[in-house]
Amino acid sequence: MTESFLDFTGKVVLVTGGASGIGRAVALGFARQGATVVIGDIDERSNDTVRLIEKEGGTGLFVPTDVTLARDVDSLVSTTVDTYGDLHIAFNNAGVFVPPAPLAEQSEEDWDKAIAVDLKGVFLSLKYEIAHMVRAGGGSIINTASIAGLIGDPDMAPYVAAKHGVIGLTRAAAVDYAKAGIRVNALAPGLTRTAMTQPWLDDPVKRDIVMAGPQMGRAADPEEIVGMVLYLASPAASFTTGGVFVVDGGQTAH
């Protein structure tokens, strides 16, 4: 790979869930490589992400978006294209955890929330992003799944089901649109230190459980996930679509 492969100057990138964690790190990563970045999120901390992008001389925009609502996602994509003229890359990353519990103790409300945000949100994002990319002649999409989309984590049935679904959606979209020049891949991070996982890492009992997974013996920093996303979005991955790319410190290798 040459350095030019990771030059995104002139590219417009859409990131859902860019308020914090992996989403913020990836948004900043693209901006540092010259991309214009649009963030869709319900979290007002996305304004802080835009300020960080602008502080480093980049261009960013926050569009308040609930990814479970078709009208919001349609508006997000339309605003991106109307404002910057195109949409070349999308990182569909918005997601939630629900309270952990064995499957039979999970509430229907928490099931519905996980499926709505973590799975339907990716479906709607794909739907409207792809519609534009077909007209534009191609693009690259990366969906955030999880190693929970490859294995069965305990007490997380709704999340596990949703993330397995994200991998299925990724493969289906990749097959449907490969000949249209649209590449669709899934990112499967392992334990990463974010606002959602910090309560586990702060709890001595839960910390011992979750830290037993990564063979490196630690959680990833969000910045350690960025490289894989940029690679998948870049010309270096021009023959890569329908894949699931694991960044988990060796957890699923054990």
DAJO-V325493 format. One record per residue. N is the residue number from 0. PSI is psi as a letter, one per 40 degrees, with the letter a starting at -180 (NA if undefined). D_CENTER is the distance of its C-alpha to the mean C-alpha in Angstrom with 2 decimals. Layout:
n->N psi->PSI d_center->D_CENTER
n->N psi->PSI d_center->D_CENTER
This chain:
n->0 psi->h d_center->23.30
n->1 psi->i d_center->24.77
n->2 psi->d d_center->23.51
n->3 psi->d d_center->23.54
n->4 psi->d d_center->20.70
n->5 psi->f d_center->18.34
n->6 psi->h d_center->20.10
n->7 psi->f d_center->18.00
n->8 psi->h d_center->20.96
n->9 psi->e d_center->21.36
n->10 psi->i d_center->17.83
n->11 psi->h d_center->15.95
n->12 psi->h d_center->12.19
n->13 psi->h d_center->10.26
n->14 psi->h d_center->7.33
n->15 psi->i d_center->6.86
n->16 psi->f d_center->7.25
n->17 psi->e d_center->8.74
n->18 psi->d d_center->11.83
n->19 psi->a d_center->11.61
n->20 psi->b d_center->10.39
n->21 psi->d d_center->7.54
n->22 psi->d d_center->6.46
n->23 psi->d d_center->10.19
n->24 psi->d d_center->10.82
n->25 psi->d d_center->8.73
n->26 psi->d d_center->10.37
n->27 psi->d d_center->13.59
n->28 psi->d d_center->13.28
n->29 psi->d d_center->13.20
n->30 psi->d d_center->15.90
n->31 psi->d d_center->18.01
n->32 psi->e d_center->18.12
n->33 psi->e d_center->19.49
n->34 psi->i d_center->16.81
n->35 psi->h d_center->17.04
n->36 psi->h d_center->13.88
n->37 psi->h d_center->13.49
n->38 psi->h d_center->11.53
n->39 psi->h d_center->11.43
n->40 psi->i d_center->11.81
n->41 psi->e d_center->14.83
n->42 psi->h d_center->15.18
n->43 psi->e d_center->17.87
n->44 psi->e d_center->16.77
n->45 psi->d d_center->14.69
n->46 psi->d d_center->18.20
n->47 psi->d d_center->18.43
n->48 psi->d d_center->15.41
n->49 psi->d d_center->17.26
n->50 psi->d d_center->20.45
n->51 psi->d d_center->19.16
n->52 psi->d d_center->18.13
n->53 psi->d d_center->21.57
n->54 psi->d d_center->23.37
n->55 psi->e d_center->22.47
n->56 psi->e d_center->23.74
n->57 psi->a d_center->20.60
n->58 psi->h d_center->19.90
n->59 psi->i d_center->17.36
n->60 psi->h d_center->17.38
n->61 psi->h d_center->16.15
n->62 psi->h d_center->16.45
n->63 psi->h d_center->16.66
n->64 psi->h d_center->14.73
n->65 psi->h d_center->14.70
n->66 psi->e d_center->12.21
n->67 psi->e d_center->14.84
n->68 psi->h d_center->17.43
n->69 psi->d d_center->17.99
n->70 psi->d d_center->20.05
n->71 psi->d d_center->17.46
n->72 psi->d d_center->14.81
n->73 psi->d d_center->17.76
n->74 psi->d d_center->18.92
n->75 psi->d d_center->15.68
n->76 psi->d d_center->15.78
n->77 psi->d d_center->19.55
n->78 psi->d d_center->19.62
n->79 psi->d d_center->17.43
n->80 psi->d d_center->19.81
n->81 psi->d d_center->22.89
n->82 psi->d d_center->22.31
n->83 psi->e d_center->21.33
n->84 psi->e d_center->22.67
n->85 psi->i d_center->19.79
n->86 psi->h d_center->16.10
n->87 psi->d d_center->15.47
n->88 psi->i d_center->11.76
n->89 psi->h d_center->8.64
n->90 psi->h d_center->4.97
n->91 psi->g d_center->4.10
n->92 psi->e d_center->2.32
n->93 psi->h d_center->6.11
n->94 psi->i d_center->8.03
n->95 psi->i d_center->11.51
n->96 psi->i d_center->14.04
n->97 psi->i d_center->17.53
n->98 psi->h d_center->20.74
n->99 psi->i d_center->21.48
n->100 psi->i d_center->24.50
n->101 psi->i d_center->25.99
n->102 psi->d d_center->25.23
n->103 psi->e d_center->28.63
n->104 psi->e d_center->28.18
n->105 psi->i d_center->24.87
n->106 psi->i d_center->25.49
n->107 psi->d d_center->24.88
n->108 psi->d d_center->23.33
n->109 psi->d d_center->20.65
n->110 psi->d d_center->20.05
n->111 psi->d d_center->19.76
n->112 psi->d d_center->17.34
n->113 psi->d d_center->14.89
n->114 psi->d d_center->15.26
n->115 psi->d d_center->15.15
n->116 psi->d d_center->11.91
n->117 psi->d d_center->9.89
n->118 psi->d d_center->11.55
n->119 psi->d d_center->13.46
n->120 psi->d d_center->10.82
n->121 psi->d d_center->8.89
n->122 psi->d d_center->12.50
n->123 psi->d d_center->13.53
n->124 psi->d d_center->10.82
n->125 psi->d d_center->11.80
n->126 psi->d d_center->15.36
n->127 psi->d d_center->15.80
n->128 psi->d d_center->13.85
n->129 psi->d d_center->15.79
n->130 psi->d d_center->18.97
n->131 psi->d d_center->18.95
n->132 psi->d d_center->18.05
n->133 psi->d d_center->20.89
n->134 psi->d d_center->23.25
n->135 psi->e d_center->22.19
n->136 psi->e d_center->22.61
n->137 psi->i d_center->19.24
n->138 psi->i d_center->15.80
n->139 psi->h d_center->12.70
n->140 psi->h d_center->9.42
n->141 psi->h d_center->6.56
n->142 psi->h d_center->4.87
n->143 psi->h d_center->3.50
n->144 psi->b d_center->7.19
n->145 psi->i d_center->9.50
n->146 psi->e d_center->13.05
n->147 psi->e d_center->14.03
n->148 psi->e d_center->13.30
n->149 psi->d d_center->16.02
n->150 psi->i d_center->18.47
n->151 psi->g d_center->19.89
n->152 psi->i d_center->19.33
n->153 psi->i d_center->22.32
n->154 psi->f d_center->22.40
n->155 psi->f d_center->18.87
n->156 psi->d d_center->19.75
n->157 psi->d d_center->17.75
n->158 psi->d d_center->14.44
n->159 psi->d d_center->15.53
n->160 psi->d d_center->16.53
n->161 psi->d d_center->13.38
n->162 psi->d d_center->11.26
n->163 psi->d d_center->14.17
n->164 psi->d d_center->13.95
n->165 psi->d d_center->10.40
n->166 psi->d d_center->11.94
n->167 psi->d d_center->14.96
n->168 psi->d d_center->13.44
n->169 psi->d d_center->11.84
n->170 psi->d d_center->15.34
n->171 psi->d d_center->17.17
n->172 psi->d d_center->15.55
n->173 psi->d d_center->16.10
n->174 psi->d d_center->19.69
n->175 psi->d d_center->20.34
n->176 psi->e d_center->19.39
n->177 psi->d d_center->20.10
n->178 psi->e d_center->23.47
n->179 psi->e d_center->22.14
n->180 psi->e d_center->20.49
n->181 psi->h d_center->16.88
n->182 psi->h d_center->14.83
n->183 psi->h d_center->11.94
n->184 psi->i d_center->10.43
n->185 psi->h d_center->8.34
n->186 psi->h d_center->7.20
n->187 psi->g d_center->9.28
n->188 psi->i d_center->9.69
n->189 psi->a d_center->12.96
n->190 psi->h d_center->14.45
n->191 psi->h d_center->13.00
n->192 psi->h d_center->15.02
n->193 psi->i d_center->13.33
n->194 psi->d d_center->15.06
n->195 psi->d d_center->14.15
n->196 psi->e d_center->15.63
n->197 psi->d d_center->18.42
n->198 psi->d d_center->20.85
n->199 psi->d d_center->20.84
n->200 psi->d d_center->21.52
n->201 psi->e d_center->24.23
n->202 psi->h d_center->25.98
n->203 psi->d d_center->28.34
n->204 psi->d d_center->28.43
n->205 psi->d d_center->24.74
n->206 psi->d d_center->24.06
n->207 psi->d d_center->26.44
n->208 psi->d d_center->24.79
n->209 psi->d d_center->21.18
n->210 psi->e d_center->22.47
n->211 psi->e d_center->24.44
n->212 psi->c d_center->21.46
n->213 psi->h d_center->20.33
n->214 psi->e d_center->23.30
n->215 psi->e d_center->22.93
n->216 psi->f d_center->23.90
n->217 psi->i d_center->21.29
n->218 psi->i d_center->17.77
n->219 psi->i d_center->15.44
n->220 psi->i d_center->15.04
n->221 psi->d d_center->11.62
n->222 psi->d d_center->13.29
n->223 psi->e d_center->13.84
n->224 psi->e d_center->10.30
n->225 psi->d d_center->10.43
n->226 psi->d d_center->13.04
n->227 psi->d d_center->11.43
n->228 psi->d d_center->8.73
n->229 psi->d d_center->11.80
n->230 psi->d d_center->13.92
n->231 psi->d d_center->12.09
n->232 psi->e d_center->12.19
n->233 psi->i d_center->15.77
n->234 psi->e d_center->19.13
n->235 psi->d d_center->19.44
n->236 psi->f d_center->17.31
n->237 psi->d d_center->19.34
n->238 psi->f d_center->20.46
n->239 psi->h d_center->17.22
n->240 psi->i d_center->15.73
n->241 psi->e d_center->15.08
n->242 psi->i d_center->14.33
n->243 psi->h d_center->12.49
n->244 psi->h d_center->12.14
n->245 psi->h d_center->12.94
n->246 psi->g d_center->12.88
n->247 psi->e d_center->14.97
n->248 psi->f d_center->18.22
n->249 psi->e d_center->20.16
n->250 psi->d d_center->19.64
n->251 psi->e d_center->19.49
n->252 psi->e d_center->22.21
n->253 psi->NA d_center->24.69
